[in-house]
Amino acid sequence: MSQSPRPIKPVSQTTKSPHAASMLLLATALDTTWRAFVPTIGGTFLGIGIDHMFNIAPFATIVFMIIGTLVSALLIAKQIRDVRKSR
């Protein structure tokens, strides 16, 4: 039998689609967005509800807005820490 003039290269099993990086970036941006807005907006609405229930406006709204912002900051810091670990 005759041999092929060119050696056969093995096919890489780790080929990625050209859109993989953009999809990863989009997923990370969406993940960060909910972490930033849901606790803050949720805390605001919870504070408004408590203010109306106990007639203590605007005390609970301010407190829960601050708590929601702090929770958002902690969730984003955790996300950044997890991304740095996975490198």
N, C-alpha and C positions, 0 to 999 in steps of 0.2 A: 504494500500500500504506500501511497505517497503521502507526504506530510504537507500540511497547509503552510504557505510561505509566511503567513502572519500568525502570531500566537493569539489565541482566543482569550479575551479579557473577561474576567468574571463580571456579571451584572451586579451592580450595587443594589442592595436591598433597602438602602436608606435614602432613596431618592424622594425628595419632597416636592410637592406641587409649588408652582411659582407664587401662589397666593397664600401660602402657609404663614409667612411672616406678617402679611397684612391682616389675616384673620386672627392671628395671635394678638396683634396690636389692638384690633377692634374689640376682641373679647376682654382684654385687660382694661381698656378704656370703659367699657360697659360695666365691668366689675367694680371699677373705682367709682363710677358715677353713682351706682346704687348705694355704695358705702358712704358717699358724701352727702347725698340728699335724703335718703329714706329716714335715717335717725333724726336729722335736723327738722324735716317737715313733720314727721310723726310726733316728735317732741313738742313742736309748736301747736299742732292740733290737739294733742293731749292736754297741754297747758291751757288752751282756750276752753276746752271742755270742762276742765277742773275749775277754771275761773268762773264759768257760768254756773256750775253746779253749787259751788260754795260762795259765790258772789265776792270773790277776793281779787278781781281784775286789777292790774295786770301781773300780779305777783307770780302765779303759777306759770303763766305763759313765758315770762322771762326766765324763770328757773329751768323749765323744761327745754327751752331753746338752748340754754347754756349746756345742759346735760346732753342734749342731742348733738350739739357741736363737738363736745368732748368725746362722745361715743364714736362719731364719725372720724375724728382724728385718730382714735385708738384703732379703729378698723383699718384705716388706710395705712397706719404704721405697721400693723400686723401683715397686711398685704405686701408692703415693701420688704419687710423682713423675710417673708416666705419666698418672694421672688429672688432675693439675694442668696438665700440658702440653696435654691434649686440650680444655681449656676454651676 
